[in-house]
Amino acid sequence: MVETKDEAKKPLKSIGIERYDKKTGIKKTNQYVPVNIRVKEFRENPKFAGFAIRTHIVQLTDNKAVIRVEIFNKANVVVADGLALEERDNMQSLVNKTNFLENAQTSAAGRALGFLGIGIDEAIASLDEVKSAQAKQTVTKSLSANATGNTTQQYVKHCTSCAIEFKSANPNATLCLPCWRAKQNTSIN
């Protein structure tokens, strides 16, 4: 199919997602196309007329949903698919407390549409997947015992002053200890 000038590929509306590059320590912004924009493009683009999206529940328990979304062309042949797993007790997603099944379907649809080529200039993942991955990078699952036997959660953070990675029990910490001390010394003088 040859695209006419009117059908030329227009960039889809995207949002910037900030992340730290672990190797360089530099904050980068990737453009992300939300799933609702991908679905709208799929439904409105004449290139996909006659295509269909079908959802399958692969596994469903009280706490976990695994969803597969398939995209069929006009000849009823699967041309792309996506899988997603969401858990009700995912600490990074308040949505999952009540809507983990729907969230899994949205993620799987976003992945399938990404594999079809819609909205993948920089990422196939759904926004929830991106945010969840960022949260998992920020909060470590390991707990450390302190002298009293209590446990404290350690957060992996990036210093806003020197960009190094550091751990802190304070989820709001923005400076590593050396930079924090240096700031305290300059504010006293």
C-alpha positions as CSV (number, residue, x, y, z in Angstrom):
1,M,0.0,0.0,0.0
2,V,1.5,3.3,-1.1
3,E,0.8,6.2,1.3
4,T,-0.4,9.4,-0.2
5,K,0.8,12.8,0.9
6,D,-2.3,13.1,3.2
7,E,-1.6,9.7,4.7
8,A,2.1,10.5,5.4
9,K,3.1,9.4,8.9
10,K,2.3,12.2,11.4
11,P,3.9,11.9,14.8
12,L,1.5,10.7,17.5
13,K,0.9,12.8,20.6
14,S,3.5,11.7,23.2
15,I,4.6,12.5,26.7
16,G,8.1,12.8,28.1
17,I,9.2,10.1,30.6
18,E,12.3,11.0,32.6
19,R,14.8,8.3,33.6
20,Y,18.4,8.0,34.7
21,D,21.0,6.3,32.5
22,K,22.7,3.9,34.9
23,K,26.0,3.9,32.9
24,T,26.3,7.7,32.6
25,G,24.2,8.9,35.6
26,I,22.6,11.4,33.2
27,K,18.9,12.1,33.3
28,K,17.2,11.4,29.9
29,T,13.7,12.0,28.6
30,N,12.1,9.4,26.4
31,Q,9.0,10.1,24.4
32,Y,6.1,7.7,25.2
33,V,2.9,7.3,23.2
34,P,0.0,6.4,25.7
35,V,-2.1,3.4,24.9
36,N,-5.3,5.4,24.3
37,I,-3.5,7.3,21.6
38,R,-2.3,4.0,20.0
39,V,-5.8,2.6,20.1
40,K,-7.2,5.8,18.5
41,E,-4.6,5.6,15.7
42,F,-5.5,2.0,15.1
43,R,-9.2,2.7,14.9
44,E,-8.8,5.9,12.7
45,N,-6.0,5.0,10.4
46,P,-7.4,3.6,7.1
47,K,-4.3,1.3,6.9
48,F,-5.9,-0.8,9.6
49,A,-9.5,-0.8,8.3
50,G,-11.0,-4.3,8.8
51,F,-8.4,-5.2,11.5
52,A,-9.6,-6.5,14.9
53,I,-8.3,-6.6,18.5
54,R,-9.1,-9.7,20.6
55,T,-8.4,-10.1,24.2
56,H,-7.8,-13.5,25.9
57,I,-7.5,-14.2,29.6
58,V,-4.5,-16.5,30.0
59,Q,-4.6,-16.7,33.8
60,L,-6.9,-15.1,36.3
61,T,-6.7,-15.5,40.1
62,D,-7.8,-13.3,43.0
63,N,-4.5,-11.5,42.8
64,K,-3.0,-11.9,39.3
65,A,-4.1,-11.4,35.7
66,V,-2.2,-12.5,32.6
67,I,-3.8,-11.2,29.4
68,R,-3.0,-11.8,25.8
69,V,-4.2,-9.4,23.2
70,E,-4.0,-10.4,19.5
71,I,-4.4,-8.1,16.5
72,F,-5.9,-9.7,13.4
73,N,-5.7,-8.3,9.8
74,K,-8.5,-8.4,7.3
75,A,-7.7,-12.0,6.4
76,N,-8.2,-12.9,10.1
77,V,-4.5,-13.7,10.5
78,V,-2.7,-12.7,13.7
79,V,-0.3,-9.9,12.8
80,A,0.8,-8.8,16.3
81,D,0.2,-9.8,19.9
82,G,1.1,-8.6,23.4
83,L,1.1,-10.2,26.9
84,A,0.8,-8.5,30.2
85,L,0.8,-9.6,33.8
86,E,-0.6,-7.4,36.6
87,E,-0.9,-8.2,40.3
88,R,-3.5,-6.7,42.7
89,D,-0.9,-6.2,45.4
90,N,1.6,-4.4,43.2
91,M,2.9,-1.7,45.5
92,Q,3.8,0.6,42.6
93,S,0.2,0.7,41.2
94,L,-2.8,2.0,43.2
95,V,-4.9,1.3,40.1
96,N,-4.2,-2.5,40.5
97,K,-5.9,-2.6,43.9
98,T,-9.3,-2.5,42.2
99,N,-8.6,-2.8,38.4
100,F,-5.6,-5.2,37.9
101,L,-7.5,-7.1,35.2
102,E,-8.3,-4.0,33.2
103,N,-4.8,-2.7,33.7
104,A,-3.4,-5.9,32.3
105,Q,-5.7,-5.7,29.3
106,T,-4.6,-2.1,28.6
107,S,-0.9,-3.0,28.9
108,A,-1.3,-6.0,26.6
109,A,-3.2,-3.9,24.1
110,G,-0.5,-1.3,24.2
111,R,2.2,-3.9,23.6
112,A,0.3,-5.5,20.8
113,L,-0.2,-2.2,19.1
114,G,3.4,-1.4,19.6
115,F,4.4,-4.6,17.9
116,L,2.1,-3.6,15.1
117,G,4.2,-0.5,14.7
118,I,1.9,2.1,16.3
119,G,3.5,4.5,18.7
120,I,6.9,2.9,19.0
121,D,9.3,5.7,18.2
122,E,11.1,5.1,21.5
123,A,9.1,2.4,23.5
124,I,6.7,-0.5,23.2
125,A,5.9,-0.7,26.9
126,S,2.7,0.8,28.3
127,L,2.9,3.8,30.6
128,D,2.1,1.6,33.6
129,E,5.0,-0.7,32.7
130,V,7.3,2.2,32.3
131,K,6.3,3.7,35.7
132,S,6.4,0.4,37.4
133,A,9.9,-0.3,36.1
134,Q,11.0,3.2,37.2
135,A,9.5,2.5,40.7
136,K,11.3,-0.8,40.9
137,Q,14.6,0.9,40.1
138,T,13.9,3.5,42.8
139,V,12.7,1.2,45.6
140,T,14.7,-1.9,46.3
141,K,12.9,-4.9,47.6
142,S,15.6,-5.8,50.0
143,L,15.0,-4.9,53.6
144,S,17.9,-4.4,56.0
145,A,17.7,-5.0,59.7
146,N,18.9,-2.2,62.0
147,A,20.4,-2.6,65.5
148,T,17.0,-2.9,67.2
149,G,15.8,-5.7,64.9
150,N,13.4,-3.4,63.0
151,T,13.4,-3.4,59.3
152,T,13.8,-0.4,57.1
153,Q,13.2,-0.1,53.5
154,Q,16.1,1.2,51.4
155,Y,15.4,3.5,48.4
156,V,17.8,3.7,45.5
157,K,18.1,7.3,44.6
158,H,20.1,9.5,42.2
159,C,21.8,12.6,43.7
160,T,20.5,15.8,42.1
161,S,23.8,17.4,42.7
162,C,26.4,14.9,41.5
163,A,24.1,12.3,39.8
164,I,25.6,9.3,41.7
165,E,23.3,6.5,42.8
166,F,22.9,6.1,46.6
167,K,20.7,4.3,49.1
168,S,18.6,6.0,51.7
169,A,15.8,5.1,54.2
170,N,14.3,8.5,53.3
171,P,12.1,8.2,50.2
172,N,12.3,12.0,49.7
173,A,16.1,12.2,49.8
174,T,17.5,14.1,46.8
175,L,21.2,14.4,47.8
176,C,23.8,11.8,48.6
177,L,25.4,12.1,52.1
178,P,28.6,13.9,50.9
179,C,26.5,16.5,48.9
180,W,24.1,16.9,51.8
181,R,27.0,17.6,54.2
182,A,28.5,20.0,51.8
183,K,25.2,21.9,51.5
184,Q,24.9,22.0,55.3
185,N,28.4,23.4,55.7
186,T,27.8,26.1,53.0
187,S,24.5,27.2,54.6
188,I,26.1,27.5,58.0
189,N,28.8,29.8,56.7
